[in-house]
Amino acid sequence: MQPVTRRGNRRYYQQEEILLIRKIRQLLYFDGFTIQGAKSKLSDRKFIKETTSQLEIEKAQAELPLTEETQAQNTPENLDNLKIQLNEILKILK
C-alpha cells in the first residue's frame, strides 16, 4: 500500500499513523522499552488496533485542541523540529 502524498511528493500522515508514532515515542521515552522491545510490542495486531482505535483518535484530539495560542506556536522552527523528530522515529522503525 502506497502512502498518501500531496503536491511535491509530500507525505500526508493519517490520524492512525500519528497515533502510532505517538505510541512509539511513549514506549521508547516514557515506558522504558528498548527499540527491539518496542518493535516486538508493535508486531501485536491487537495492540496496534487498540492504539489506533476511534476512541484513541478522539482522546488525542481532545488533548491537543487547536486554540489560537497553540496555532501561534506553529512557527516554521517548531514545525521543522517536529519533522526532524518524526524522521528520527521513522529511522528507528526501519
PyMOL Python script that loads the backbone (N, CA, C, O; Angstrom):
from pymol import cmd

cmd.read_pdbstr("""\
ATOM      1  N   MET A   1       0.840  -1.187   0.000  1.00  0.00           N
ATOM      2  CA  MET A   1       0.000   0.000   0.000  1.00  0.00           C
ATOM      3  C   MET A   1       0.882   1.246   0.000  1.00  0.00           C
ATOM      4  O   MET A   1       1.775   1.382   0.836  1.00  0.00           O
ATOM      5  N   GLN A   2       0.631   2.138  -0.924  1.00  0.00           N
ATOM      6  CA  GLN A   2       1.410   3.361  -1.062  1.00  0.00           C
ATOM      7  C   GLN A   2       0.928   4.419  -0.065  1.00  0.00           C
ATOM      8  O   GLN A   2      -0.274   4.531   0.179  1.00  0.00           O
ATOM      9  N   PRO A   3       1.852   5.197   0.516  1.00  0.00           N
ATOM     10  CA  PRO A   3       1.434   6.272   1.410  1.00  0.00           C
ATOM     11  C   PRO A   3       0.722   7.376   0.636  1.00  0.00           C
ATOM     12  O   PRO A   3       0.984   7.583  -0.549  1.00  0.00           O
ATOM     13  N   VAL A   4      -0.167   8.071   1.306  1.00  0.00           N
ATOM     14  CA  VAL A   4      -0.878   9.191   0.690  1.00  0.00           C
ATOM     15  C   VAL A   4       0.087  10.369   0.617  1.00  0.00           C
ATOM     16  O   VAL A   4       0.727  10.724   1.606  1.00  0.00           O
ATOM     17  N   THR A   5       0.182  10.967  -0.564  1.00  0.00           N
ATOM     18  CA  THR A   5       1.081  12.106  -0.730  1.00  0.00           C
ATOM     19  C   THR A   5       0.327  13.303  -1.278  1.00  0.00           C
ATOM     20  O   THR A   5      -0.736  13.172  -1.884  1.00  0.00           O
ATOM     21  N   ARG A   6       0.899  14.460  -1.053  1.00  0.00           N
ATOM     22  CA  ARG A   6       0.361  15.719  -1.566  1.00  0.00           C
ATOM     23  C   ARG A   6       1.277  16.226  -2.661  1.00  0.00           C
ATOM     24  O   ARG A   6       2.198  15.533  -3.093  1.00  0.00           O
ATOM     25  N   ARG A   7       1.011  17.448  -3.104  1.00  0.00           N
ATOM     26  CA  ARG A   7       1.875  18.056  -4.126  1.00  0.00           C
ATOM     27  C   ARG A   7       3.337  18.008  -3.699  1.00  0.00           C
ATOM     28  O   ARG A   7       3.654  18.086  -2.511  1.00  0.00           O
ATOM     29  N   GLY A   8       4.198  17.881  -4.655  1.00  0.00           N
ATOM     30  CA  GLY A   8       5.620  17.858  -4.343  1.00  0.00           C
ATOM     31  C   GLY A   8       6.046  16.577  -3.653  1.00  0.00           C
ATOM     32  O   GLY A   8       7.122  16.525  -3.058  1.00  0.00           O
ATOM     33  N   ASN A   9       5.221  15.543  -3.722  1.00  0.00           N
ATOM     34  CA  ASN A   9       5.527  14.240  -3.121  1.00  0.00           C
ATOM     35  C   ASN A   9       5.644  14.296  -1.595  1.00  0.00           C
ATOM     36  O   ASN A   9       6.346  13.480  -0.997  1.00  0.00           O
ATOM     37  N   ARG A  10       4.970  15.240  -0.975  1.00  0.00           N
ATOM     38  CA  ARG A  10       4.986  15.340   0.485  1.00  0.00           C
ATOM     39  C   ARG A  10       4.053  14.297   1.081  1.00  0.00           C
ATOM     40  O   ARG A  10       2.925  14.124   0.619  1.00  0.00           O
ATOM     41  N   ARG A  11       4.519  13.619   2.086  1.00  0.00           N
ATOM     42  CA  ARG A  11       3.739  12.567   2.735  1.00  0.00           C
ATOM     43  C   ARG A  11       2.626  13.186   3.561  1.00  0.00           C
ATOM     44  O   ARG A  11       2.848  14.161   4.280  1.00  0.00           O
ATOM     45  N   TYR A  12       1.445  12.631   3.460  1.00  0.00           N
ATOM     46  CA  TYR A  12       0.295  13.069   4.241  1.00  0.00           C
ATOM     47  C   TYR A  12       0.012  11.976   5.263  1.00  0.00           C
ATOM     48  O   TYR A  12      -0.356  10.862   4.889  1.00  0.00           O
ATOM     49  N   TYR A  13       0.176  12.276   6.536  1.00  0.00           N
ATOM     50  CA  TYR A  13       0.000  11.287   7.589  1.00  0.00           C
ATOM     51  C   TYR A  13      -1.465  11.183   7.988  1.00  0.00           C
ATOM     52  O   TYR A  13      -2.139  12.194   8.188  1.00  0.00           O
ATOM     53  N   GLN A  14      -1.945   9.966   8.101  1.00  0.00           N
ATOM     54  CA  GLN A  14      -3.308   9.696   8.556  1.00  0.00           C
ATOM     55  C   GLN A  14      -3.331   9.755  10.078  1.00  0.00           C
ATOM     56  O   GLN A  14      -2.284   9.642  10.716  1.00  0.00           O
ATOM     57  N   GLN A  15      -4.514   9.930  10.668  1.00  0.00           N
ATOM     58  CA  GLN A  15      -4.644  10.011  12.120  1.00  0.00           C
ATOM     59  C   GLN A  15      -4.079   8.773  12.801  1.00  0.00           C
ATOM     60  O   GLN A  15      -3.428   8.874  13.841  1.00  0.00           O
ATOM     61  N   GLU A  16      -4.327   7.609  12.217  1.00  0.00           N
ATOM     62  CA  GLU A  16      -3.837   6.368  12.811  1.00  0.00           C
ATOM     63  C   GLU A  16      -2.312   6.334  12.852  1.00  0.00           C
ATOM     64  O   GLU A  16      -1.721   5.837  13.810  1.00  0.00           O
ATOM     65  N   GLU A  17      -1.680   6.865  11.807  1.00  0.00           N
ATOM     66  CA  GLU A  17      -0.225   6.885  11.757  1.00  0.00           C
ATOM     67  C   GLU A  17       0.346   7.823  12.826  1.00  0.00           C
ATOM     68  O   GLU A  17       1.355   7.512  13.459  1.00  0.00           O
ATOM     69  N   ILE A  18      -0.295   8.948  13.018  1.00  0.00           N
ATOM     70  CA  ILE A  18       0.149   9.888  14.048  1.00  0.00           C
ATOM     71  C   ILE A  18       0.033   9.252  15.430  1.00  0.00           C
ATOM     72  O   ILE A  18       0.936   9.379  16.257  1.00  0.00           O
ATOM     73  N   LEU A  19      -1.075   8.572  15.673  1.00  0.00           N
ATOM     74  CA  LEU A  19      -1.248   7.893  16.963  1.00  0.00           C
ATOM     75  C   LEU A  19      -0.182   6.824  17.162  1.00  0.00           C
ATOM     76  O   LEU A  19       0.345   6.659  18.262  1.00  0.00           O
ATOM     77  N   LEU A  20       0.125   6.115  16.115  1.00  0.00           N
ATOM     78  CA  LEU A  20       1.137   5.075  16.198  1.00  0.00           C
ATOM     79  C   LEU A  20       2.506   5.681  16.504  1.00  0.00           C
ATOM     80  O   LEU A  20       3.262   5.139  17.309  1.00  0.00           O
ATOM     81  N   ILE A  21       2.817   6.787  15.871  1.00  0.00           N
ATOM     82  CA  ILE A  21       4.082   7.477  16.135  1.00  0.00           C
ATOM     83  C   ILE A  21       4.141   7.942  17.587  1.00  0.00           C
ATOM     84  O   ILE A  21       5.174   7.813  18.244  1.00  0.00           O
ATOM     85  N   ARG A  22       3.034   8.479  18.081  1.00  0.00           N
ATOM     86  CA  ARG A  22       2.986   8.923  19.482  1.00  0.00           C
ATOM     87  C   ARG A  22       3.170   7.738  20.429  1.00  0.00           C
ATOM     88  O   ARG A  22       3.829   7.863  21.461  1.00  0.00           O
ATOM     89  N   LYS A  23       2.591   6.594  20.080  1.00  0.00           N
ATOM     90  CA  LYS A  23       2.706   5.408  20.921  1.00  0.00           C
ATOM     91  C   LYS A  23       4.148   4.905  20.924  1.00  0.00           C
ATOM     92  O   LYS A  23       4.656   4.484  21.963  1.00  0.00           O
ATOM     93  N   ILE A  24       4.804   4.945  19.775  1.00  0.00           N
ATOM     94  CA  ILE A  24       6.208   4.535  19.696  1.00  0.00           C
ATOM     95  C   ILE A  24       7.050   5.434  20.597  1.00  0.00           C
ATOM     96  O   ILE A  24       7.900   4.962  21.352  1.00  0.00           O
ATOM     97  N   ARG A  25       6.801   6.712  20.502  1.00  0.00           N
ATOM     98  CA  ARG A  25       7.530   7.677  21.349  1.00  0.00           C
ATOM     99  C   ARG A  25       7.305   7.364  22.818  1.00  0.00           C
ATOM    100  O   ARG A  25       8.247   7.386  23.610  1.00  0.00           O
ATOM    101  N   GLN A  26       6.063   7.072  23.189  1.00  0.00           N
ATOM    102  CA  GLN A  26       5.749   6.742  24.577  1.00  0.00           C
ATOM    103  C   GLN A  26       6.483   5.478  25.021  1.00  0.00           C
ATOM    104  O   GLN A  26       7.057   5.436  26.110  1.00  0.00           O
ATOM    105  N   LEU A  27       6.460   4.462  24.181  1.00  0.00           N
ATOM    106  CA  LEU A  27       7.134   3.211  24.527  1.00  0.00           C
ATOM    107  C   LEU A  27       8.630   3.422  24.741  1.00  0.00           C
ATOM    108  O   LEU A  27       9.206   2.899  25.695  1.00  0.00           O
ATOM    109  N   LEU A  28       9.258   4.193  23.848  1.00  0.00           N
ATOM    110  CA  LEU A  28      10.704   4.383  23.917  1.00  0.00           C
ATOM    111  C   LEU A  28      11.136   5.328  25.027  1.00  0.00           C
ATOM    112  O   LEU A  28      12.069   5.030  25.772  1.00  0.00           O
ATOM    113  N   TYR A  29      10.463   6.462  25.140  1.00  0.00           N
ATOM    114  CA  TYR A  29      10.956   7.505  26.033  1.00  0.00           C
ATOM    115  C   TYR A  29      10.309   7.516  27.419  1.00  0.00           C
ATOM    116  O   TYR A  29      10.914   8.003  28.375  1.00  0.00           O
ATOM    117  N   PHE A  30       9.109   6.994  27.539  1.00  0.00           N
ATOM    118  CA  PHE A  30       8.426   7.071  28.827  1.00  0.00           C
ATOM    119  C   PHE A  30       8.232   5.718  29.490  1.00  0.00           C
ATOM    120  O   PHE A  30       8.257   5.622  30.717  1.00  0.00           O
ATOM    121  N   ASP A  31       8.037   4.663  28.691  1.00  0.00           N
ATOM    122  CA  ASP A  31       7.810   3.338  29.257  1.00  0.00           C
ATOM    123  C   ASP A  31       9.096   2.532  29.367  1.00  0.00           C
ATOM    124  O   ASP A  31       9.087   1.430  29.916  1.00  0.00           O
ATOM    125  N   GLY A  32      10.197   3.062  28.857  1.00  0.00           N
ATOM    126  CA  GLY A  32      11.493   2.426  29.018  1.00  0.00           C
ATOM    127  C   GLY A  32      11.752   1.229  28.121  1.00  0.00           C
ATOM    128  O   GLY A  32      12.638   0.427  28.415  1.00  0.00           O
ATOM    129  N   PHE A  33      11.006   1.086  27.038  1.00  0.00           N
ATOM    130  CA  PHE A  33      11.239  -0.019  26.109  1.00  0.00           C
ATOM    131  C   PHE A  33      12.514   0.229  25.311  1.00  0.00           C
ATOM    132  O   PHE A  33      12.869   1.373  25.027  1.00  0.00           O
ATOM    133  N   THR A  34      13.192  -0.848  24.955  1.00  0.00           N
ATOM    134  CA  THR A  34      14.286  -0.743  24.003  1.00  0.00           C
ATOM    135  C   THR A  34      13.664  -0.692  22.608  1.00  0.00           C
ATOM    136  O   THR A  34      12.464  -0.918  22.454  1.00  0.00           O
ATOM    137  N   ILE A  35      14.466  -0.401  21.607  1.00  0.00           N
ATOM    138  CA  ILE A  35      13.952  -0.370  20.235  1.00  0.00           C
ATOM    139  C   ILE A  35      13.417  -1.747  19.859  1.00  0.00           C
ATOM    140  O   ILE A  35      12.340  -1.865  19.275  1.00  0.00           O
ATOM    141  N   GLN A  36      14.175  -2.785  20.197  1.00  0.00           N
ATOM    142  CA  GLN A  36      13.739  -4.144  19.890  1.00  0.00           C
ATOM    143  C   GLN A  36      12.455  -4.489  20.649  1.00  0.00           C
ATOM    144  O   GLN A  36      11.569  -5.142  20.098  1.00  0.00           O
ATOM    145  N   GLY A  37      12.352  -4.060  21.897  1.00  0.00           N
ATOM    146  CA  GLY A  37      11.147  -4.316  22.688  1.00  0.00           C
ATOM    147  C   GLY A  37       9.934  -3.602  22.104  1.00  0.00           C
ATOM    148  O   GLY A  37       8.836  -4.158  22.067  1.00  0.00           O
ATOM    149  N   ALA A  38      10.137  -2.372  21.649  1.00  0.00           N
ATOM    150  CA  ALA A  38       9.041  -1.611  21.038  1.00  0.00           C
ATOM    151  C   ALA A  38       8.609  -2.265  19.728  1.00  0.00           C
ATOM    152  O   ALA A  38       7.415  -2.347  19.441  1.00  0.00           O
ATOM    153  N   LYS A  39       9.578  -2.733  18.928  1.00  0.00           N
ATOM    154  CA  LYS A  39       9.239  -3.433  17.686  1.00  0.00           C
ATOM    155  C   LYS A  39       8.413  -4.675  17.985  1.00  0.00           C
ATOM    156  O   LYS A  39       7.437  -4.970  17.296  1.00  0.00           O
ATOM    157  N   SER A  40       8.818  -5.392  19.016  1.00  0.00           N
ATOM    158  CA  SER A  40       8.093  -6.608  19.399  1.00  0.00           C
ATOM    159  C   SER A  40       6.666  -6.272  19.814  1.00  0.00           C
ATOM    160  O   SER A  40       5.719  -6.949  19.414  1.00  0.00           O
ATOM    161  N   LYS A  41       6.522  -5.236  20.608  1.00  0.00           N
ATOM    162  CA  LYS A  41       5.191  -4.808  21.054  1.00  0.00           C
ATOM    163  C   LYS A  41       4.332  -4.387  19.868  1.00  0.00           C
ATOM    164  O   LYS A  41       3.136  -4.675  19.830  1.00  0.00           O
ATOM    165  N   LEU A  42       4.941  -3.707  18.901  1.00  0.00           N
ATOM    166  CA  LEU A  42       4.210  -3.214  17.735  1.00  0.00           C
ATOM    167  C   LEU A  42       3.869  -4.315  16.735  1.00  0.00           C
ATOM    168  O   LEU A  42       3.072  -4.096  15.823  1.00  0.00           O
ATOM    169  N   SER A  43       4.456  -5.481  16.896  1.00  0.00           N
ATOM    170  CA  SER A  43       4.121  -6.589  15.999  1.00  0.00           C
ATOM    171  C   SER A  43       2.806  -7.254  16.402  1.00  0.00           C
ATOM    172  O   SER A  43       2.282  -8.084  15.658  1.00  0.00           O
ATOM    173  N   ASP A  44       2.266  -6.899  17.569  1.00  0.00           N
ATOM    174  CA  ASP A  44       0.994  -7.443  18.052  1.00  0.00           C
ATOM    175  C   ASP A  44      -0.161  -6.668  17.397  1.00  0.00           C
ATOM    176  O   ASP A  44      -0.355  -5.483  17.670  1.00  0.00           O
ATOM    177  N   ARG A  45      -0.914  -7.343  16.540  1.00  0.00           N
ATOM    178  CA  ARG A  45      -2.013  -6.682  15.803  1.00  0.00           C
ATOM    179  C   ARG A  45      -3.081  -6.107  16.737  1.00  0.00           C
ATOM    180  O   ARG A  45      -3.635  -5.041  16.466  1.00  0.00           O
ATOM    181  N   LYS A  46      -3.368  -6.800  17.822  1.00  0.00           N
ATOM    182  CA  LYS A  46      -4.380  -6.313  18.769  1.00  0.00           C
ATOM    183  C   LYS A  46      -3.923  -4.989  19.391  1.00  0.00           C
ATOM    184  O   LYS A  46      -4.717  -4.063  19.553  1.00  0.00           O
ATOM    185  N   PHE A  47      -2.637  -4.913  19.735  1.00  0.00           N
ATOM    186  CA  PHE A  47      -2.075  -3.689  20.309  1.00  0.00           C
ATOM    187  C   PHE A  47      -2.206  -2.528  19.324  1.00  0.00           C
ATOM    188  O   PHE A  47      -2.588  -1.423  19.708  1.00  0.00           O
ATOM    189  N   ILE A  48      -1.885  -2.784  18.048  1.00  0.00           N
ATOM    190  CA  ILE A  48      -1.986  -1.751  17.010  1.00  0.00           C
ATOM    191  C   ILE A  48      -3.437  -1.315  16.844  1.00  0.00           C
ATOM    192  O   ILE A  48      -3.724  -0.122  16.750  1.00  0.00           O
ATOM    193  N   LYS A  49      -4.351  -2.281  16.808  1.00  0.00           N
ATOM    194  CA  LYS A  49      -5.765  -1.964  16.623  1.00  0.00           C
ATOM    195  C   LYS A  49      -6.285  -1.098  17.771  1.00  0.00           C
ATOM    196  O   LYS A  49      -7.030  -0.146  17.540  1.00  0.00           O
ATOM    197  N   GLU A  50      -5.897  -1.422  19.002  1.00  0.00           N
ATOM    198  CA  GLU A  50      -6.325  -0.634  20.157  1.00  0.00           C
ATOM    199  C   GLU A  50      -5.690   0.756  20.140  1.00  0.00           C
ATOM    200  O   GLU A  50      -6.337   1.745  20.485  1.00  0.00           O
ATOM    201  N   THR A  51      -4.428   0.822  19.739  1.00  0.00           N
ATOM    202  CA  THR A  51      -3.694   2.090  19.720  1.00  0.00           C
ATOM    203  C   THR A  51      -4.271   3.064  18.704  1.00  0.00           C
ATOM    204  O   THR A  51      -4.254   4.274  18.926  1.00  0.00           O
ATOM    205  N   THR A  52      -4.783   2.546  17.592  1.00  0.00           N
ATOM    206  CA  THR A  52      -5.280   3.413  16.519  1.00  0.00           C
ATOM    207  C   THR A  52      -6.808   3.404  16.429  1.00  0.00           C
ATOM    208  O   THR A  52      -7.368   3.725  15.380  1.00  0.00           O
ATOM    209  N   SER A  53      -7.476   3.042  17.507  1.00  0.00           N
ATOM    210  CA  SER A  53      -8.941   2.985  17.504  1.00  0.00           C
ATOM    211  C   SER A  53      -9.546   4.388  17.453  1.00  0.00           C
ATOM    212  O   SER A  53      -8.871   5.381  17.725  1.00  0.00           O
ATOM    213  N   GLN A  54     -10.805   4.448  17.106  1.00  0.00           N
ATOM    214  CA  GLN A  54     -11.515   5.729  17.035  1.00  0.00           C
ATOM    215  C   GLN A  54     -11.516   6.418  18.398  1.00  0.00           C
ATOM    216  O   GLN A  54     -11.411   7.641  18.478  1.00  0.00           O
ATOM    217  N   LEU A  55     -11.633   5.640  19.456  1.00  0.00           N
ATOM    218  CA  LEU A  55     -11.610   6.194  20.817  1.00  0.00           C
ATOM    219  C   LEU A  55     -10.273   6.892  21.084  1.00  0.00           C
ATOM    220  O   LEU A  55     -10.245   7.982  21.655  1.00  0.00           O
ATOM    221  N   GLU A  56      -9.172   6.268  20.672  1.00  0.00           N
ATOM    222  CA  GLU A  56      -7.851   6.873  20.860  1.00  0.00           C
ATOM    223  C   GLU A  56      -7.695   8.141  20.023  1.00  0.00           C
ATOM    224  O   GLU A  56      -7.068   9.104  20.465  1.00  0.00           O
ATOM    225  N   ILE A  57      -8.262   8.146  18.821  1.00  0.00           N
ATOM    226  CA  ILE A  57      -8.216   9.338  17.969  1.00  0.00           C
ATOM    227  C   ILE A  57      -8.945  10.487  18.657  1.00  0.00           C
ATOM    228  O   ILE A  57      -8.439  11.608  18.709  1.00  0.00           O
ATOM    229  N   GLU A  58     -10.128  10.207  19.180  1.00  0.00           N
ATOM    230  CA  GLU A  58     -10.905  11.248  19.864  1.00  0.00           C
ATOM    231  C   GLU A  58     -10.191  11.744  21.112  1.00  0.00           C
ATOM    232  O   GLU A  58     -10.199  12.940  21.404  1.00  0.00           O
ATOM    233  N   LYS A  59      -9.575  10.825  21.846  1.00  0.00           N
ATOM    234  CA  LYS A  59      -8.847  11.210  23.053  1.00  0.00           C
ATOM    235  C   LYS A  59      -7.649  12.092  22.703  1.00  0.00           C
ATOM    236  O   LYS A  59      -7.380  13.076  23.393  1.00  0.00           O
ATOM    237  N   ALA A  60      -6.933  11.746  21.641  1.00  0.00           N
ATOM    238  CA  ALA A  60      -5.777  12.540  21.219  1.00  0.00           C
ATOM    239  C   ALA A  60      -6.199  13.923  20.759  1.00  0.00           C
ATOM    240  O   ALA A  60      -5.518  14.907  21.049  1.00  0.00           O
ATOM    241  N   GLN A  61      -7.314  14.009  20.046  1.00  0.00           N
ATOM    242  CA  GLN A  61      -7.797  15.307  19.589  1.00  0.00           C
ATOM    243  C   GLN A  61      -8.229  16.172  20.763  1.00  0.00           C
ATOM    244  O   GLN A  61      -8.052  17.389  20.732  1.00  0.00           O
ATOM    245  N   ALA A  62      -8.792  15.557  21.797  1.00  0.00           N
ATOM    246  CA  ALA A  62      -9.199  16.310  22.989  1.00  0.00           C
ATOM    247  C   ALA A  62      -7.980  16.835  23.749  1.00  0.00           C
ATOM    248  O   ALA A  62      -8.040  17.899  24.367  1.00  0.00           O
ATOM    249  N   GLU A  63      -6.881  16.090  23.702  1.00  0.00           N
ATOM    250  CA  GLU A  63      -5.658  16.510  24.395  1.00  0.00           C
ATOM    251  C   GLU A  63      -4.972  17.676  23.692  1.00  0.00           C
ATOM    252  O   GLU A  63      -4.264  18.455  24.330  1.00  0.00           O
ATOM    253  N   LEU A  64      -5.175  17.799  22.390  1.00  0.00           N
ATOM    254  CA  LEU A  64      -4.476  18.813  21.607  1.00  0.00           C
ATOM    255  C   LEU A  64      -5.444  19.725  20.860  1.00  0.00           C
ATOM    256  O   LEU A  64      -5.470  19.728  19.629  1.00  0.00           O
ATOM    257  N   PRO A  65      -6.243  20.503  21.601  1.00  0.00           N
ATOM    258  CA  PRO A  65      -7.154  21.404  20.893  1.00  0.00           C
ATOM    259  C   PRO A  65      -6.374  22.482  20.157  1.00  0.00           C
ATOM    260  O   PRO A  65      -5.335  22.948  20.625  1.00  0.00           O
ATOM    261  N   LEU A  66      -6.889  22.865  19.007  1.00  0.00           N
ATOM    262  CA  LEU A  66      -6.214  23.884  18.198  1.00  0.00           C
ATOM    263  C   LEU A  66      -6.744  25.269  18.552  1.00  0.00           C
ATOM    264  O   LEU A  66      -7.593  25.823  17.853  1.00  0.00           O
ATOM    265  N   THR A  67      -6.237  25.806  19.631  1.00  0.00           N
ATOM    266  CA  THR A  67      -6.610  27.153  20.033  1.00  0.00           C
ATOM    267  C   THR A  67      -5.722  28.144  19.301  1.00  0.00           C
ATOM    268  O   THR A  67      -4.734  27.763  18.675  1.00  0.00           O
ATOM    269  N   GLU A  68      -6.080  29.414  19.385  1.00  0.00           N
ATOM    270  CA  GLU A  68      -5.257  30.445  18.743  1.00  0.00           C
ATOM    271  C   GLU A  68      -3.849  30.446  19.319  1.00  0.00           C
ATOM    272  O   GLU A  68      -2.875  30.657  18.598  1.00  0.00           O
ATOM    273  N   GLU A  69      -3.747  30.208  20.635  1.00  0.00           N
ATOM    274  CA  GLU A  69      -2.438  30.191  21.279  1.00  0.00           C
ATOM    275  C   GLU A  69      -1.587  29.041  20.733  1.00  0.00           C
ATOM    276  O   GLU A  69      -0.395  29.212  20.478  1.00  0.00           O
ATOM    277  N   THR A  70      -2.194  27.892  20.557  1.00  0.00           N
ATOM    278  CA  THR A  70      -1.475  26.731  20.021  1.00  0.00           C
ATOM    279  C   THR A  70      -1.067  26.985  18.585  1.00  0.00           C
ATOM    280  O   THR A  70       0.051  26.651  18.195  1.00  0.00           O
ATOM    281  N   GLN A  71      -1.943  27.565  17.798  1.00  0.00           N
ATOM    282  CA  GLN A  71      -1.628  27.835  16.406  1.00  0.00           C
ATOM    283  C   GLN A  71      -0.486  28.840  16.292  1.00  0.00           C
ATOM    284  O   GLN A  71       0.318  28.763  15.362  1.00  0.00           O
ATOM    285  N   ALA A  72      -0.411  29.772  17.225  1.00  0.00           N
ATOM    286  CA  ALA A  72       0.666  30.761  17.204  1.00  0.00           C
ATOM    287  C   ALA A  72       2.015  30.092  17.445  1.00  0.00           C
ATOM    288  O   ALA A  72       3.046  30.611  17.016  1.00  0.00           O
ATOM    289  N   GLN A  73       2.021  28.943  18.129  1.00  0.00           N
ATOM    290  CA  GLN A  73       3.262  28.221  18.407  1.00  0.00           C
ATOM    291  C   GLN A  73       3.732  27.419  17.201  1.00  0.00           C
ATOM    292  O   GLN A  73       4.854  26.911  17.207  1.00  0.00           O
ATOM    293  N   ASN A  74       2.915  27.295  16.182  1.00  0.00           N
ATOM    294  CA  ASN A  74       3.275  26.531  14.987  1.00  0.00           C
ATOM    295  C   ASN A  74       4.152  27.370  14.067  1.00  0.00           C
ATOM    296  O   ASN A  74       3.806  27.643  12.918  1.00  0.00           O
ATOM    297  N   THR A  75       5.283  27.763  14.605  1.00  0.00           N
ATOM    298  CA  THR A  75       6.232  28.534  13.815  1.00  0.00           C
ATOM    299  C   THR A  75       7.001  27.585  12.906  1.00  0.00           C
ATOM    300  O   THR A  75       7.036  26.381  13.159  1.00  0.00           O
ATOM    301  N   PRO A  76       7.614  28.108  11.859  1.00  0.00           N
ATOM    302  CA  PRO A  76       8.410  27.238  10.989  1.00  0.00           C
ATOM    303  C   PRO A  76       9.493  26.459  11.745  1.00  0.00           C
ATOM    304  O   PRO A  76       9.784  25.312  11.407  1.00  0.00           O
ATOM    305  N   GLU A  77      10.090  27.086  12.774  1.00  0.00           N
ATOM    306  CA  GLU A  77      11.128  26.406  13.555  1.00  0.00           C
ATOM    307  C   GLU A  77      10.546  25.215  14.301  1.00  0.00           C
ATOM    308  O   GLU A  77      11.144  24.140  14.320  1.00  0.00           O
ATOM    309  N   ASN A  78       9.368  25.402  14.924  1.00  0.00           N
ATOM    310  CA  ASN A  78       8.733  24.305  15.654  1.00  0.00           C
ATOM    311  C   ASN A  78       8.314  23.186  14.710  1.00  0.00           C
ATOM    312  O   ASN A  78       8.447  22.008  15.042  1.00  0.00           O
ATOM    313  N   LEU A  79       7.811  23.549  13.542  1.00  0.00           N
ATOM    314  CA  LEU A  79       7.400  22.536  12.574  1.00  0.00           C
ATOM    315  C   LEU A  79       8.608  21.786  12.021  1.00  0.00           C
ATOM    316  O   LEU A  79       8.538  20.578  11.794  1.00  0.00           O
ATOM    317  N   ASP A  80       9.713  22.493  11.804  1.00  0.00           N
ATOM    318  CA  ASP A  80      10.939  21.827  11.350  1.00  0.00           C
ATOM    319  C   ASP A  80      11.440  20.847  12.405  1.00  0.00           C
ATOM    320  O   ASP A  80      11.881  19.744  12.080  1.00  0.00           O
ATOM    321  N   ASN A  81      11.369  21.256  13.664  1.00  0.00           N
ATOM    322  CA  ASN A  81      11.778  20.380  14.766  1.00  0.00           C
ATOM    323  C   ASN A  81      10.894  19.134  14.807  1.00  0.00           C
ATOM    324  O   ASN A  81      11.387  18.027  15.023  1.00  0.00           O
ATOM    325  N   LEU A  82       9.607  19.312  14.603  1.00  0.00           N
ATOM    326  CA  LEU A  82       8.686  18.178  14.584  1.00  0.00           C
ATOM    327  C   LEU A  82       9.016  17.226  13.442  1.00  0.00           C
ATOM    328  O   LEU A  82       8.994  16.008  13.619  1.00  0.00           O
ATOM    329  N   LYS A  83       9.322  17.779  12.272  1.00  0.00           N
ATOM    330  CA  LYS A  83       9.706  16.952  11.114  1.00  0.00           C
ATOM    331  C   LYS A  83      10.945  16.124  11.428  1.00  0.00           C
ATOM    332  O   LYS A  83      11.010  14.939  11.102  1.00  0.00           O
ATOM    333  N   ILE A  84      11.919  16.752  12.058  1.00  0.00           N
ATOM    334  CA  ILE A  84      13.159  16.055  12.415  1.00  0.00           C
ATOM    335  C   ILE A  84      12.860  14.904  13.365  1.00  0.00           C
ATOM    336  O   ILE A  84      13.378  13.801  13.187  1.00  0.00           O
ATOM    337  N   GLN A  85      12.023  15.152  14.379  1.00  0.00           N
ATOM    338  CA  GLN A  85      11.678  14.104  15.340  1.00  0.00           C
ATOM    339  C   GLN A  85      10.929  12.960  14.671  1.00  0.00           C
ATOM    340  O   GLN A  85      11.183  11.793  14.970  1.00  0.00           O
ATOM    341  N   LEU A  86      10.007  13.284  13.767  1.00  0.00           N
ATOM    342  CA  LEU A  86       9.260  12.231  13.072  1.00  0.00           C
ATOM    343  C   LEU A  86      10.182  11.412  12.177  1.00  0.00           C
ATOM    344  O   LEU A  86      10.025  10.195  12.078  1.00  0.00           O
ATOM    345  N   ASN A  87      11.145  12.065  11.523  1.00  0.00           N
ATOM    346  CA  ASN A  87      12.106  11.334  10.684  1.00  0.00           C
ATOM    347  C   ASN A  87      12.979  10.418  11.529  1.00  0.00           C
ATOM    348  O   ASN A  87      13.312   9.316  11.094  1.00  0.00           O
ATOM    349  N   GLU A  88      13.357  10.851  12.729  1.00  0.00           N
ATOM    350  CA  GLU A  88      14.154  10.001  13.612  1.00  0.00           C
ATOM    351  C   GLU A  88      13.358   8.764  14.026  1.00  0.00           C
ATOM    352  O   GLU A  88      13.907   7.664  14.086  1.00  0.00           O
ATOM    353  N   ILE A  89      12.086   8.937  14.306  1.00  0.00           N
ATOM    354  CA  ILE A  89      11.241   7.794  14.661  1.00  0.00           C
ATOM    355  C   ILE A  89      11.118   6.859  13.485  1.00  0.00           C
ATOM    356  O   ILE A  89      11.150   5.640  13.651  1.00  0.00           O
ATOM    357  N   LEU A  90      10.978   7.416  12.296  1.00  0.00           N
ATOM    358  CA  LEU A  90      10.886   6.592  11.086  1.00  0.00           C
ATOM    359  C   LEU A  90      12.146   5.767  10.888  1.00  0.00           C
ATOM    360  O   LEU A  90      12.065   4.601  10.502  1.00  0.00           O
ATOM    361  N   LYS A  91      13.315   6.355  11.147  1.00  0.00           N
ATOM    362  CA  LYS A  91      14.577   5.625  11.024  1.00  0.00           C
ATOM    363  C   LYS A  91      14.632   4.474  12.026  1.00  0.00           C
ATOM    364  O   LYS A  91      15.126   3.392  11.710  1.00  0.00           O
ATOM    365  N   ILE A  92      14.123   4.711  13.234  1.00  0.00           N
ATOM    366  CA  ILE A  92      14.107   3.672  14.255  1.00  0.00           C
ATOM    367  C   ILE A  92      13.264   2.488  13.816  1.00  0.00           C
ATOM    368  O   ILE A  92      13.613   1.335  14.069  1.00  0.00           O
ATOM    369  N   LEU A  93      12.155   2.781  13.159  1.00  0.00           N
ATOM    370  CA  LEU A  93      11.242   1.730  12.746  1.00  0.00           C
ATOM    371  C   LEU A  93      11.771   0.895  11.588  1.00  0.00           C
ATOM    372  O   LEU A  93      11.370  -0.258  11.426  1.00  0.00           O
ATOM    373  N   LYS A  94      12.655   1.454  10.789  1.00  0.00           N
ATOM    374  CA  LYS A  94      13.178   0.729   9.627  1.00  0.00           C
ATOM    375  C   LYS A  94      14.183  -0.281  10.005  1.00  0.00           C
ATOM    376  O   LYS A  94      14.717  -0.974   9.139  1.00  0.00           O
TER     377      LYS A  94
END
""", "prot")
cmd.dss("prot")
cmd.show_as("cartoon", "prot")
cmd.util.cbc("prot")
cmd.orient("prot")
